[in-house]
Every structure is written in structure tokens, then in C-alpha cells.
Amino acid sequence: MFSFIKRLITTLCVCIACNAWANTMTNDEVIKLVKAGLSEAIILQTVDAAAAGSFDTSTNGLIALKQAGVTDAVVGRMVGK
């Protein structure tokens, strides 16, 4: 039960933060979400809420994301933005 409540609170915080990040989401923020243990689904929602062109999708940017453990699905969504 505690795990469910913790996930629910985390999800709500991320959703609220999505509005604040909508114009300023960066690769570093995605990496922070991954390192915090948020689910891929939540990270994808956060990326979807970000403004187009917010991410560094250069070769070095993509390599840094992969080395930080960001999934291919999330990286792909970032590139699509």
C-alpha cells in the first residue's frame, strides 16, 4: 500500500512539474527522472509535455542519454520532439 501511495504522489508531482517544464525540459532533466527511478511511461509523458526543440539530440547528446540509462523509447520520443 505504501508503495502505491508513493508512486501516486510521485506521478502527481511529475504531472504538475510537466507544466512548469513545458518550455525548458532538457536532457539533464530527463536523466534526473531516470536516475530517480520514475517509470518509462511517466518519463514519456513528461517528454510529450515538453516544448519542441528542448532537447539536445546531437550525437554527443544522444550518447550521454544512453550512457545515463535512458531507454531507447524515451530517446526516440525526445528525437521526435
C-alpha positions as CSV (number, residue, x, y, z in Angstrom):
1,M,0.0,0.0,0.0
2,F,2.8,2.4,0.9
3,S,4.5,1.7,-2.5
4,F,1.2,2.6,-4.3
5,I,0.8,5.8,-2.4
6,K,4.5,6.7,-3.0
7,R,4.1,6.1,-6.8
8,L,0.8,8.1,-6.9
9,I,2.4,11.1,-5.2
10,T,5.4,10.8,-7.5
11,T,3.2,10.7,-10.5
12,L,1.2,13.7,-9.4
13,C,4.4,15.7,-8.7
14,V,5.8,14.8,-12.2
15,C,2.5,15.8,-13.8
16,I,2.5,19.1,-12.0
17,A,6.1,19.6,-12.9
18,C,5.4,18.9,-16.5
19,N,3.5,22.2,-16.8
20,A,6.4,24.1,-15.3
21,W,9.0,22.3,-17.5
22,A,6.9,22.6,-20.7
23,N,9.3,25.1,-22.2
24,T,12.5,24.2,-20.5
25,M,12.8,20.5,-20.4
26,T,16.4,19.4,-21.1
27,N,18.4,16.2,-21.4
28,D,19.7,16.6,-17.9
29,E,16.2,16.7,-16.5
30,V,15.3,13.5,-18.3
31,I,18.4,11.9,-16.9
32,K,17.4,13.1,-13.4
33,L,14.0,11.4,-13.9
34,V,15.6,8.2,-14.9
35,K,18.1,8.2,-12.0
36,A,15.2,8.9,-9.6
37,G,13.6,5.7,-10.8
38,L,10.5,7.0,-12.4
39,S,8.8,4.7,-14.9
40,E,9.3,4.9,-18.6
41,A,5.6,5.8,-19.0
42,I,5.9,8.8,-16.8
43,I,9.1,10.0,-18.4
44,L,7.4,9.6,-21.8
45,Q,4.5,11.7,-20.6
46,T,6.9,14.4,-19.4
47,V,8.8,14.4,-22.7
48,D,5.5,14.7,-24.5
49,A,4.7,17.8,-22.4
50,A,8.0,19.5,-23.3
51,A,8.3,22.1,-25.9
52,A,9.6,21.1,-29.3
53,G,13.3,21.7,-29.7
54,S,14.0,21.5,-25.9
55,F,16.4,18.5,-26.2
56,D,20.0,18.1,-27.3
57,T,19.7,15.4,-30.0
58,S,23.2,15.8,-31.3
59,T,25.5,12.7,-31.4
60,N,27.1,13.7,-28.1
61,G,23.7,14.4,-26.5
62,L,22.3,11.0,-27.6
63,I,25.4,9.2,-26.4
64,A,25.2,10.9,-23.0
65,L,21.5,9.9,-22.7
66,K,22.3,6.3,-23.5
67,Q,25.2,6.2,-21.0
68,A,22.9,7.6,-18.3
69,G,20.5,4.7,-18.8
70,V,17.7,6.5,-20.7
71,T,15.7,3.9,-22.7
72,D,15.6,3.8,-26.5
73,A,11.9,4.6,-26.3
74,V,12.5,7.8,-24.3
75,V,15.4,8.8,-26.5
76,G,13.3,8.2,-29.6
77,R,10.5,10.4,-28.2
78,M,13.0,13.1,-27.5
79,V,14.3,13.0,-31.0
80,G,10.8,13.2,-32.3
81,K,10.1,16.4,-30.5
